[in-house]
Structure formats: C-alpha cells, structure tokens
Amino acid sequence: MLVQVYGDNDMKKTAVYKWVKHFSEGRGSVTDEERSGRPATSRTEENIAKVRQIVRQNRRLTVRSIAEQVNIDTETVRKILTEDLDMRKVCAKMVPKELTKEIKQRIVFSY
C-alpha cells in the first residue's frame, strides 16, 4: 500500500520494521534523540576572532595553515571564513564578498 501511495519515495521494509520496534519499546516521537559524543564547540566567538585576526595579517594563508594556527579542523575554518566572516577566495587571497570602493582602491594600490 505504501508503494501505491508514495511510489519511489516509500519507506523501505527494514526501516518500517525498525520504527515498529522503536514504538513497541515505548518511543513516542520520531525526532532524533541526543547522541553521545563531543559537541561542536570549535566555532566559538573566540575562534572566529582568532581567524579574523590571522586573515587580516596575511590573506594568502591556506585554510589548512589557519586551522593549524588556531588548532581546529579545516572544515570549521572554512565555515568561519565563508559563513561568519562572509569571505571568499580570490586569487589566493581571502577577501570580503562585497568590496567597497575604498577596499577596491587599497587592493589596486597594494600591487
């Protein structure tokens, strides 16, 4: 009946058995339960400030070298740069996505 209603988007038989087992054991919700493990704590204001300072000193650093200096993983550094600091890579430099006239002139005159 599920295949007739949902087509290719139906739930597989093993998943149905798993959920039937969970609900028969007393589970009342389909939301994820808390998982064990370390919480994501490396994307803090302190680390964002460190990355901002490092990038301002040298815009030609790689994500890997920034991660080594701050002692966090490279994916977190990439997210800090792109999402928190709103930067992107241009010609091996990290620069703000929206450049003002002032910044554009400074970049042109720095070469």
Chimera marker file (.cmm) of the C-alpha trace (Angstrom):
<marker_set name="trace">
<marker id="1" x="0.000" y="0.000" z="0.000" r="1" g="1" b="0" radius="0.5"/>
<marker id="2" x="2.864" y="2.384" z="0.751" r="1" g="1" b="0" radius="0.5"/>
<marker id="3" x="4.353" y="1.834" z="-2.705" r="1" g="1" b="0" radius="0.5"/>
<marker id="4" x="0.995" y="2.641" z="-4.324" r="1" g="1" b="0" radius="0.5"/>
<marker id="5" x="0.665" y="5.883" z="-2.364" r="1" g="1" b="0" radius="0.5"/>
<marker id="6" x="4.301" y="7.107" z="-2.249" r="1" g="1" b="0" radius="0.5"/>
<marker id="7" x="5.879" y="5.402" z="-5.279" r="1" g="1" b="0" radius="0.5"/>
<marker id="8" x="9.693" y="5.570" z="-5.189" r="1" g="1" b="0" radius="0.5"/>
<marker id="9" x="9.609" y="7.736" z="-2.051" r="1" g="1" b="0" radius="0.5"/>
<marker id="10" x="8.206" y="4.975" z="0.119" r="1" g="1" b="0" radius="0.5"/>
<marker id="11" x="9.917" y="3.755" z="3.263" r="1" g="1" b="0" radius="0.5"/>
<marker id="12" x="11.879" y="0.528" z="2.879" r="1" g="1" b="0" radius="0.5"/>
<marker id="13" x="10.699" y="-2.577" z="4.681" r="1" g="1" b="0" radius="0.5"/>
<marker id="14" x="13.721" y="-2.673" z="7.027" r="1" g="1" b="0" radius="0.5"/>
<marker id="15" x="13.108" y="0.930" z="8.093" r="1" g="1" b="0" radius="0.5"/>
<marker id="16" x="9.453" y="0.142" z="8.811" r="1" g="1" b="0" radius="0.5"/>
<marker id="17" x="10.487" y="-2.821" z="10.978" r="1" g="1" b="0" radius="0.5"/>
<marker id="18" x="12.990" y="-0.623" z="12.823" r="1" g="1" b="0" radius="0.5"/>
<marker id="19" x="10.367" y="2.054" z="13.616" r="1" g="1" b="0" radius="0.5"/>
<marker id="20" x="7.775" y="-0.543" z="14.645" r="1" g="1" b="0" radius="0.5"/>
<marker id="21" x="10.345" y="-1.938" z="17.081" r="1" g="1" b="0" radius="0.5"/>
<marker id="22" x="11.135" y="1.553" z="18.469" r="1" g="1" b="0" radius="0.5"/>
<marker id="23" x="7.467" y="2.389" z="19.016" r="1" g="1" b="0" radius="0.5"/>
<marker id="24" x="6.679" y="-1.009" z="20.525" r="1" g="1" b="0" radius="0.5"/>
<marker id="25" x="9.517" y="-0.373" z="23.026" r="1" g="1" b="0" radius="0.5"/>
<marker id="26" x="7.810" y="2.816" z="24.151" r="1" g="1" b="0" radius="0.5"/>
<marker id="27" x="9.237" y="5.547" z="21.934" r="1" g="1" b="0" radius="0.5"/>
<marker id="28" x="6.673" y="8.268" z="21.297" r="1" g="1" b="0" radius="0.5"/>
<marker id="29" x="8.406" y="10.613" z="18.856" r="1" g="1" b="0" radius="0.5"/>
<marker id="30" x="10.220" y="10.389" z="15.530" r="1" g="1" b="0" radius="0.5"/>
<marker id="31" x="12.593" y="13.267" z="16.345" r="1" g="1" b="0" radius="0.5"/>
<marker id="32" x="16.265" y="12.466" z="16.844" r="1" g="1" b="0" radius="0.5"/>
<marker id="33" x="17.387" y="11.672" z="20.351" r="1" g="1" b="0" radius="0.5"/>
<marker id="34" x="20.507" y="13.226" z="21.813" r="1" g="1" b="0" radius="0.5"/>
<marker id="35" x="23.650" y="11.468" z="20.712" r="1" g="1" b="0" radius="0.5"/>
<marker id="36" x="26.752" y="10.756" z="22.666" r="1" g="1" b="0" radius="0.5"/>
<marker id="37" x="29.950" y="12.372" z="21.600" r="1" g="1" b="0" radius="0.5"/>
<marker id="38" x="31.658" y="15.667" z="21.710" r="1" g="1" b="0" radius="0.5"/>
<marker id="39" x="29.507" y="18.743" z="20.993" r="1" g="1" b="0" radius="0.5"/>
<marker id="40" x="30.559" y="21.099" z="18.239" r="1" g="1" b="0" radius="0.5"/>
<marker id="41" x="32.402" y="23.776" z="20.205" r="1" g="1" b="0" radius="0.5"/>
<marker id="42" x="35.140" y="24.919" z="17.853" r="1" g="1" b="0" radius="0.5"/>
<marker id="43" x="33.025" y="27.565" z="16.085" r="1" g="1" b="0" radius="0.5"/>
<marker id="44" x="33.073" y="29.984" z="19.003" r="1" g="1" b="0" radius="0.5"/>
<marker id="45" x="33.342" y="33.763" z="19.059" r="1" g="1" b="0" radius="0.5"/>
<marker id="46" x="36.907" y="33.417" z="20.340" r="1" g="1" b="0" radius="0.5"/>
<marker id="47" x="37.956" y="31.211" z="17.389" r="1" g="1" b="0" radius="0.5"/>
<marker id="48" x="36.143" y="33.473" z="14.920" r="1" g="1" b="0" radius="0.5"/>
<marker id="49" x="38.098" y="36.443" z="16.299" r="1" g="1" b="0" radius="0.5"/>
<marker id="50" x="41.381" y="34.500" z="16.031" r="1" g="1" b="0" radius="0.5"/>
<marker id="51" x="40.685" y="33.530" z="12.415" r="1" g="1" b="0" radius="0.5"/>
<marker id="52" x="39.708" y="37.136" z="11.582" r="1" g="1" b="0" radius="0.5"/>
<marker id="53" x="42.979" y="38.412" z="13.070" r="1" g="1" b="0" radius="0.5"/>
<marker id="54" x="45.097" y="35.810" z="11.242" r="1" g="1" b="0" radius="0.5"/>
<marker id="55" x="43.441" y="36.564" z="7.903" r="1" g="1" b="0" radius="0.5"/>
<marker id="56" x="43.875" y="40.310" z="8.367" r="1" g="1" b="0" radius="0.5"/>
<marker id="57" x="47.594" y="39.814" z="8.971" r="1" g="1" b="0" radius="0.5"/>
<marker id="58" x="48.107" y="37.581" z="5.932" r="1" g="1" b="0" radius="0.5"/>
<marker id="59" x="45.373" y="36.975" z="3.384" r="1" g="1" b="0" radius="0.5"/>
<marker id="60" x="47.431" y="34.449" z="1.426" r="1" g="1" b="0" radius="0.5"/>
<marker id="61" x="47.334" y="31.716" z="4.059" r="1" g="1" b="0" radius="0.5"/>
<marker id="62" x="45.666" y="28.425" z="3.278" r="1" g="1" b="0" radius="0.5"/>
<marker id="63" x="42.722" y="27.098" z="5.228" r="1" g="1" b="0" radius="0.5"/>
<marker id="64" x="44.964" y="24.294" z="6.479" r="1" g="1" b="0" radius="0.5"/>
<marker id="65" x="47.593" y="26.670" z="7.863" r="1" g="1" b="0" radius="0.5"/>
<marker id="66" x="44.924" y="28.789" z="9.574" r="1" g="1" b="0" radius="0.5"/>
<marker id="67" x="43.443" y="25.617" z="11.094" r="1" g="1" b="0" radius="0.5"/>
<marker id="68" x="46.860" y="24.602" z="12.425" r="1" g="1" b="0" radius="0.5"/>
<marker id="69" x="47.409" y="28.029" z="13.999" r="1" g="1" b="0" radius="0.5"/>
<marker id="70" x="44.002" y="28.087" z="15.694" r="1" g="1" b="0" radius="0.5"/>
<marker id="71" x="44.099" y="24.326" z="16.432" r="1" g="1" b="0" radius="0.5"/>
<marker id="72" x="40.698" y="23.479" z="14.928" r="1" g="1" b="0" radius="0.5"/>
<marker id="73" x="39.714" y="21.396" z="11.906" r="1" g="1" b="0" radius="0.5"/>
<marker id="74" x="39.826" y="22.760" z="8.358" r="1" g="1" b="0" radius="0.5"/>
<marker id="75" x="36.085" y="22.441" z="7.707" r="1" g="1" b="0" radius="0.5"/>
<marker id="76" x="35.330" y="24.642" z="10.713" r="1" g="1" b="0" radius="0.5"/>
<marker id="77" x="37.829" y="27.236" z="9.488" r="1" g="1" b="0" radius="0.5"/>
<marker id="78" x="36.223" y="27.145" z="6.040" r="1" g="1" b="0" radius="0.5"/>
<marker id="79" x="32.781" y="27.710" z="7.574" r="1" g="1" b="0" radius="0.5"/>
<marker id="80" x="34.099" y="30.551" z="9.735" r="1" g="1" b="0" radius="0.5"/>
<marker id="81" x="35.623" y="32.236" z="6.698" r="1" g="1" b="0" radius="0.5"/>
<marker id="82" x="32.631" y="31.834" z="4.399" r="1" g="1" b="0" radius="0.5"/>
<marker id="83" x="29.646" y="31.983" z="6.748" r="1" g="1" b="0" radius="0.5"/>
<marker id="84" x="30.760" y="34.015" z="9.771" r="1" g="1" b="0" radius="0.5"/>
<marker id="85" x="33.272" y="36.388" z="8.197" r="1" g="1" b="0" radius="0.5"/>
<marker id="86" x="31.484" y="36.443" z="4.808" r="1" g="1" b="0" radius="0.5"/>
<marker id="87" x="34.701" y="35.984" z="2.829" r="1" g="1" b="0" radius="0.5"/>
<marker id="88" x="35.606" y="34.107" z="-0.323" r="1" g="1" b="0" radius="0.5"/>
<marker id="89" x="38.825" y="33.185" z="-2.085" r="1" g="1" b="0" radius="0.5"/>
<marker id="90" x="40.007" y="35.494" z="-4.869" r="1" g="1" b="0" radius="0.5"/>
<marker id="91" x="43.402" y="34.880" z="-6.467" r="1" g="1" b="0" radius="0.5"/>
<marker id="92" x="44.772" y="33.030" z="-3.414" r="1" g="1" b="0" radius="0.5"/>
<marker id="93" x="43.555" y="35.756" z="-1.020" r="1" g="1" b="0" radius="0.5"/>
<marker id="94" x="40.630" y="35.758" z="1.369" r="1" g="1" b="0" radius="0.5"/>
<marker id="95" x="38.621" y="38.936" z="0.770" r="1" g="1" b="0" radius="0.5"/>
<marker id="96" x="35.195" y="40.205" z="1.805" r="1" g="1" b="0" radius="0.5"/>
<marker id="97" x="32.447" y="39.215" z="-0.642" r="1" g="1" b="0" radius="0.5"/>
<marker id="98" x="31.179" y="42.763" z="-1.003" r="1" g="1" b="0" radius="0.5"/>
<marker id="99" x="34.041" y="45.128" z="-1.740" r="1" g="1" b="0" radius="0.5"/>
<marker id="100" x="33.562" y="48.828" z="-1.105" r="1" g="1" b="0" radius="0.5"/>
<marker id="101" x="35.200" y="51.452" z="-3.309" r="1" g="1" b="0" radius="0.5"/>
<marker id="102" x="37.741" y="52.095" z="-0.536" r="1" g="1" b="0" radius="0.5"/>
<marker id="103" x="38.768" y="48.455" z="-0.312" r="1" g="1" b="0" radius="0.5"/>
<marker id="104" x="38.979" y="48.106" z="-4.100" r="1" g="1" b="0" radius="0.5"/>
<marker id="105" x="41.338" y="51.095" z="-4.298" r="1" g="1" b="0" radius="0.5"/>
<marker id="106" x="43.511" y="49.721" z="-1.475" r="1" g="1" b="0" radius="0.5"/>
<marker id="107" x="43.769" y="46.377" z="-3.256" r="1" g="1" b="0" radius="0.5"/>
<marker id="108" x="44.689" y="48.010" z="-6.575" r="1" g="1" b="0" radius="0.5"/>
<marker id="109" x="47.308" y="50.265" z="-4.971" r="1" g="1" b="0" radius="0.5"/>
<marker id="110" x="48.831" y="47.444" z="-2.902" r="1" g="1" b="0" radius="0.5"/>
<marker id="111" x="50.128" y="45.806" z="-6.088" r="1" g="1" b="0" radius="0.5"/>
<link id1="1" id2="2" r="1" g="1" b="0" radius="0.2"/>
<link id1="2" id2="3" r="1" g="1" b="0" radius="0.2"/>
<link id1="3" id2="4" r="1" g="1" b="0" radius="0.2"/>
<link id1="4" id2="5" r="1" g="1" b="0" radius="0.2"/>
<link id1="5" id2="6" r="1" g="1" b="0" radius="0.2"/>
<link id1="6" id2="7" r="1" g="1" b="0" radius="0.2"/>
<link id1="7" id2="8" r="1" g="1" b="0" radius="0.2"/>
<link id1="8" id2="9" r="1" g="1" b="0" radius="0.2"/>
<link id1="9" id2="10" r="1" g="1" b="0" radius="0.2"/>
<link id1="10" id2="11" r="1" g="1" b="0" radius="0.2"/>
<link id1="11" id2="12" r="1" g="1" b="0" radius="0.2"/>
<link id1="12" id2="13" r="1" g="1" b="0" radius="0.2"/>
<link id1="13" id2="14" r="1" g="1" b="0" radius="0.2"/>
<link id1="14" id2="15" r="1" g="1" b="0" radius="0.2"/>
<link id1="15" id2="16" r="1" g="1" b="0" radius="0.2"/>
<link id1="16" id2="17" r="1" g="1" b="0" radius="0.2"/>
<link id1="17" id2="18" r="1" g="1" b="0" radius="0.2"/>
<link id1="18" id2="19" r="1" g="1" b="0" radius="0.2"/>
<link id1="19" id2="20" r="1" g="1" b="0" radius="0.2"/>
<link id1="20" id2="21" r="1" g="1" b="0" radius="0.2"/>
<link id1="21" id2="22" r="1" g="1" b="0" radius="0.2"/>
<link id1="22" id2="23" r="1" g="1" b="0" radius="0.2"/>
<link id1="23" id2="24" r="1" g="1" b="0" radius="0.2"/>
<link id1="24" id2="25" r="1" g="1" b="0" radius="0.2"/>
<link id1="25" id2="26" r="1" g="1" b="0" radius="0.2"/>
<link id1="26" id2="27" r="1" g="1" b="0" radius="0.2"/>
<link id1="27" id2="28" r="1" g="1" b="0" radius="0.2"/>
<link id1="28" id2="29" r="1" g="1" b="0" radius="0.2"/>
<link id1="29" id2="30" r="1" g="1" b="0" radius="0.2"/>
<link id1="30" id2="31" r="1" g="1" b="0" radius="0.2"/>
<link id1="31" id2="32" r="1" g="1" b="0" radius="0.2"/>
<link id1="32" id2="33" r="1" g="1" b="0" radius="0.2"/>
<link id1="33" id2="34" r="1" g="1" b="0" radius="0.2"/>
<link id1="34" id2="35" r="1" g="1" b="0" radius="0.2"/>
<link id1="35" id2="36" r="1" g="1" b="0" radius="0.2"/>
<link id1="36" id2="37" r="1" g="1" b="0" radius="0.2"/>
<link id1="37" id2="38" r="1" g="1" b="0" radius="0.2"/>
<link id1="38" id2="39" r="1" g="1" b="0" radius="0.2"/>
<link id1="39" id2="40" r="1" g="1" b="0" radius="0.2"/>
<link id1="40" id2="41" r="1" g="1" b="0" radius="0.2"/>
<link id1="41" id2="42" r="1" g="1" b="0" radius="0.2"/>
<link id1="42" id2="43" r="1" g="1" b="0" radius="0.2"/>
<link id1="43" id2="44" r="1" g="1" b="0" radius="0.2"/>
<link id1="44" id2="45" r="1" g="1" b="0" radius="0.2"/>
<link id1="45" id2="46" r="1" g="1" b="0" radius="0.2"/>
<link id1="46" id2="47" r="1" g="1" b="0" radius="0.2"/>
<link id1="47" id2="48" r="1" g="1" b="0" radius="0.2"/>
<link id1="48" id2="49" r="1" g="1" b="0" radius="0.2"/>
<link id1="49" id2="50" r="1" g="1" b="0" radius="0.2"/>
<link id1="50" id2="51" r="1" g="1" b="0" radius="0.2"/>
<link id1="51" id2="52" r="1" g="1" b="0" radius="0.2"/>
<link id1="52" id2="53" r="1" g="1" b="0" radius="0.2"/>
<link id1="53" id2="54" r="1" g="1" b="0" radius="0.2"/>
<link id1="54" id2="55" r="1" g="1" b="0" radius="0.2"/>
<link id1="55" id2="56" r="1" g="1" b="0" radius="0.2"/>
<link id1="56" id2="57" r="1" g="1" b="0" radius="0.2"/>
<link id1="57" id2="58" r="1" g="1" b="0" radius="0.2"/>
<link id1="58" id2="59" r="1" g="1" b="0" radius="0.2"/>
<link id1="59" id2="60" r="1" g="1" b="0" radius="0.2"/>
<link id1="60" id2="61" r="1" g="1" b="0" radius="0.2"/>
<link id1="61" id2="62" r="1" g="1" b="0" radius="0.2"/>
<link id1="62" id2="63" r="1" g="1" b="0" radius="0.2"/>
<link id1="63" id2="64" r="1" g="1" b="0" radius="0.2"/>
<link id1="64" id2="65" r="1" g="1" b="0" radius="0.2"/>
<link id1="65" id2="66" r="1" g="1" b="0" radius="0.2"/>
<link id1="66" id2="67" r="1" g="1" b="0" radius="0.2"/>
<link id1="67" id2="68" r="1" g="1" b="0" radius="0.2"/>
<link id1="68" id2="69" r="1" g="1" b="0" radius="0.2"/>
<link id1="69" id2="70" r="1" g="1" b="0" radius="0.2"/>
<link id1="70" id2="71" r="1" g="1" b="0" radius="0.2"/>
<link id1="71" id2="72" r="1" g="1" b="0" radius="0.2"/>
<link id1="72" id2="73" r="1" g="1" b="0" radius="0.2"/>
<link id1="73" id2="74" r="1" g="1" b="0" radius="0.2"/>
<link id1="74" id2="75" r="1" g="1" b="0" radius="0.2"/>
<link id1="75" id2="76" r="1" g="1" b="0" radius="0.2"/>
<link id1="76" id2="77" r="1" g="1" b="0" radius="0.2"/>
<link id1="77" id2="78" r="1" g="1" b="0" radius="0.2"/>
<link id1="78" id2="79" r="1" g="1" b="0" radius="0.2"/>
<link id1="79" id2="80" r="1" g="1" b="0" radius="0.2"/>
<link id1="80" id2="81" r="1" g="1" b="0" radius="0.2"/>
<link id1="81" id2="82" r="1" g="1" b="0" radius="0.2"/>
<link id1="82" id2="83" r="1" g="1" b="0" radius="0.2"/>
<link id1="83" id2="84" r="1" g="1" b="0" radius="0.2"/>
<link id1="84" id2="85" r="1" g="1" b="0" radius="0.2"/>
<link id1="85" id2="86" r="1" g="1" b="0" radius="0.2"/>
<link id1="86" id2="87" r="1" g="1" b="0" radius="0.2"/>
<link id1="87" id2="88" r="1" g="1" b="0" radius="0.2"/>
<link id1="88" id2="89" r="1" g="1" b="0" radius="0.2"/>
<link id1="89" id2="90" r="1" g="1" b="0" radius="0.2"/>
<link id1="90" id2="91" r="1" g="1" b="0" radius="0.2"/>
<link id1="91" id2="92" r="1" g="1" b="0" radius="0.2"/>
<link id1="92" id2="93" r="1" g="1" b="0" radius="0.2"/>
<link id1="93" id2="94" r="1" g="1" b="0" radius="0.2"/>
<link id1="94" id2="95" r="1" g="1" b="0" radius="0.2"/>
<link id1="95" id2="96" r="1" g="1" b="0" radius="0.2"/>
<link id1="96" id2="97" r="1" g="1" b="0" radius="0.2"/>
<link id1="97" id2="98" r="1" g="1" b="0" radius="0.2"/>
<link id1="98" id2="99" r="1" g="1" b="0" radius="0.2"/>
<link id1="99" id2="100" r="1" g="1" b="0" radius="0.2"/>
<link id1="100" id2="101" r="1" g="1" b="0" radius="0.2"/>
<link id1="101" id2="102" r="1" g="1" b="0" radius="0.2"/>
<link id1="102" id2="103" r="1" g="1" b="0" radius="0.2"/>
<link id1="103" id2="104" r="1" g="1" b="0" radius="0.2"/>
<link id1="104" id2="105" r="1" g="1" b="0" radius="0.2"/>
<link id1="105" id2="106" r="1" g="1" b="0" radius="0.2"/>
<link id1="106" id2="107" r="1" g="1" b="0" radius="0.2"/>
<link id1="107" id2="108" r="1" g="1" b="0" radius="0.2"/>
<link id1="108" id2="109" r="1" g="1" b="0" radius="0.2"/>
<link id1="109" id2="110" r="1" g="1" b="0" radius="0.2"/>
<link id1="110" id2="111" r="1" g="1" b="0" radius="0.2"/>
</marker_set>
